[in-house]
Amino acid sequence: MISIEPSSGFAPATDSSIEDLFRQAGAISEGHFAIKSGHHTIEFWEKARLLAMPDLVADIARRMASIVKEAEAEVLIGPPIGGAILAHAVGLHCELPALFFDKGPEGEMLVLRGYSLKKGARALIVDDIVSVGGTIASAEAAIESLGLQCVGSLVIVDRRGGSPRESLAELKHPLRALLVKDTPRNESPDDCSACKQGVRFEVHKERLALAD
């Protein structure tokens, strides 16, 4: 059974403070977008815009640090690229080693780079935004395959509640988030309301924009 409820004893942010940070970074766009999970949405959160601003990353890391301490993690591991940045920022606050995953040929998470850890070390996954949980599920499997103890995952924003339930990956361990955001919905292409209304797709700016 897939649960998208926050773990007991932890209250995710219910105010707009996390969303304010994304807006401060110019990281939220409105329109009609196709996202990595394959769903369509009318609101896109470009985490790279937030992660490009060290002061905002430091703020996020400070908030995450208290949760990391509750989990009694001994090592942090982040998926590329956003999770790797966040893991290192949080590691600075918690004085913990921060590793990053590599992606395999099928997109699976791999732990390479010759890291040295004690067997059974308590590892916490750190990432930016989760929509369906596929990356987190792969990261859990990678951690356990190495003989480490996965104590869960920590993300900035949990969007699983806004995605079709049948698309959600099953997670074995608790996922905590600074912000749980269920709206607007992430819709399957066949049921996309914006598509049905003929709203044109917005194209993301993937190249560097230089101002005069």
C-alpha positions in Angstrom: 0.0 0.0 0.0 1.3 3.4 -0.9 1.1 6.1 1.8 1.6 9.7 1.1 1.0 10.8 4.7 3.8 12.5 6.6 5.4 10.3 9.2 4.2 10.6 12.8 5.8 13.3 14.9 6.7 15.5 12.0 4.6 18.4 10.8 5.4 19.7 7.3 5.3 23.4 6.6 1.7 24.6 6.1 2.5 28.2 5.5 3.8 29.8 2.3 7.3 30.3 3.5 8.9 27.5 1.3 6.8 28.6 -1.7 8.0 32.2 -1.1 11.6 31.1 -1.4 10.8 29.5 -4.8 9.0 32.7 -5.9 11.9 34.8 -4.7 14.1 32.8 -7.0 11.8 33.2 -9.9 11.4 29.4 -9.9 7.6 29.1 -10.3 6.0 29.4 -13.8 2.4 29.2 -14.7 1.1 27.8 -18.0 0.9 24.3 -19.5 4.0 22.1 -19.0 5.1 18.5 -19.4 7.2 17.4 -16.4 9.7 14.6 -15.9 7.2 12.2 -14.5 5.3 12.2 -17.7 2.4 14.2 -16.3 1.1 17.6 -17.4 0.7 20.6 -15.0 -0.3 24.2 -15.1 2.4 25.2 -12.5 6.1 24.3 -12.9 8.6 24.6 -10.1 12.2 24.9 -11.6 14.3 23.9 -8.6 17.5 24.7 -10.5 16.6 28.4 -10.2 16.4 28.1 -6.4 19.5 26.0 -6.1 21.5 28.6 -8.0 21.1 31.0 -5.1 23.4 30.0 -2.2 21.5 32.2 0.3 18.2 30.4 -0.4 19.9 27.0 -0.4 21.4 27.8 3.0 17.9 28.7 4.3 16.5 25.4 3.0 19.5 23.4 4.5 19.0 25.0 7.9 15.4 23.9 7.9 16.3 20.4 6.8 19.1 20.1 9.4 16.7 19.7 12.4 14.9 16.9 10.6 18.1 15.1 9.8 19.0 15.2 13.5 15.7 13.6 14.4 16.3 10.8 12.0 19.8 10.2 13.6 21.3 9.9 10.1 25.0 9.2 9.8 25.4 9.9 6.1 23.4 11.9 3.6 23.1 10.8 -0.1 21.5 13.0 -2.8 20.4 12.1 -6.3 21.9 14.2 -9.1 21.8 17.1 -9.5 19.6 18.9 -7.0 19.8 16.3 -4.3 23.6 16.3 -4.5 23.7 20.1 -3.9 21.2 19.9 -1.0 22.9 17.0 0.6 26.2 18.9 0.8 24.5 22.0 2.1 22.7 20.1 4.8 25.8 18.2 5.6 27.5 21.4 6.5 24.9 22.2 9.0 24.9 18.7 10.5 28.6 18.0 10.2 27.8 14.8 8.3 29.4 13.3 5.2 27.4 14.0 2.0 27.5 11.7 -0.9 25.8 11.7 -4.3 24.3 9.1 -6.5 25.3 8.5 -10.1 22.6 7.5 -12.7 22.8 4.2 -14.4 21.9 3.5 -18.1 18.3 3.0 -17.2 18.1 6.0 -14.9 18.6 3.9 -11.7 20.5 5.3 -8.8 24.1 3.9 -8.2 26.6 4.6 -5.5 30.0 4.8 -7.1 33.1 7.1 -6.6 34.9 4.8 -4.1 33.1 6.1 -1.0 34.1 4.4 2.3 31.3 3.8 4.9 30.8 1.5 7.8 28.4 -1.4 7.2 24.9 -0.6 8.4 25.5 3.1 8.5 22.2 5.1 8.8 21.7 6.8 5.4 19.2 9.5 4.6 18.3 10.4 1.0 18.1 14.2 0.4 16.4 15.6 -2.7 14.5 18.6 -4.0 11.0 17.9 -5.3 9.2 14.5 -5.5 6.3 14.0 -7.8 5.8 10.3 -8.0 8.7 8.9 -6.0 10.5 6.9 -8.6 13.9 8.4 -7.9 13.5 7.9 -4.2 12.5 4.3 -4.6 15.5 3.6 -6.7 17.7 5.4 -4.2 16.3 3.3 -1.4 17.1 0.1 -3.3 20.7 1.3 -4.0 21.3 2.1 -0.4 20.1 -1.3 0.9 22.0 -3.2 -1.8 25.2 -1.8 -0.3 24.5 -3.0 3.2 23.6 0.4 4.5 20.4 1.2 6.6 18.1 3.5 4.8 16.3 5.7 7.4 14.1 7.5 4.9 14.2 10.5 2.7 13.9 14.3 3.0 12.8 16.6 0.3 11.9 20.3 -0.1 8.5 19.7 -1.7 6.3 16.6 -1.7 3.9 16.7 -4.8 2.8 13.1 -4.6 -0.6 14.1 -3.4 -1.2 16.0 -6.6 -0.3 13.1 -8.9 -2.5 10.2 -10.0 -2.3 7.6 -7.3 -1.7 4.8 -9.8 1.5 6.5 -10.9 3.1 6.6 -7.5 6.1 4.5 -6.6 6.0 2.4 -3.5 8.4 3.6 -0.9 9.7 1.4 1.9 10.8 4.2 4.2 9.3 7.4 5.6 9.5 10.5 3.3 9.5 13.9 5.0 9.1 17.2 3.3 9.4 20.9 4.2 6.2 21.5 2.2 3.4 19.1 1.1 1.7 20.6 -1.9 -1.3 18.8 -3.5 -2.4 21.5 -5.9 -2.4 22.2 -8.8 -2.8 18.6 -9.9 -0.3 16.7 -12.0 -2.5 15.1 -14.7 -1.9 12.3 -17.1 -1.7 13.4 -20.7 -5.0 11.7 -21.5 -6.9 13.5 -18.7 -5.1 16.9 -18.9 -7.6 19.7 -18.6 -5.3 22.2 -20.2 -4.9 19.9 -23.3 -8.6 19.5 -23.6 -8.9 23.3 -23.5 -6.3 23.7 -26.2 -3.8 25.5 -24.1 -0.4 25.6 -25.8 2.6 24.1 -24.2 5.1 26.4 -22.5 8.8 25.6 -23.5 11.3 25.7 -20.7 14.3 28.0 -21.0 17.0 25.4 -20.9 19.8 27.7 -22.1 21.6 30.4 -20.2 19.9 33.8 -20.6 22.2 36.8 -20.6 20.8 40.2 -19.5 22.0 43.5 -21.1 
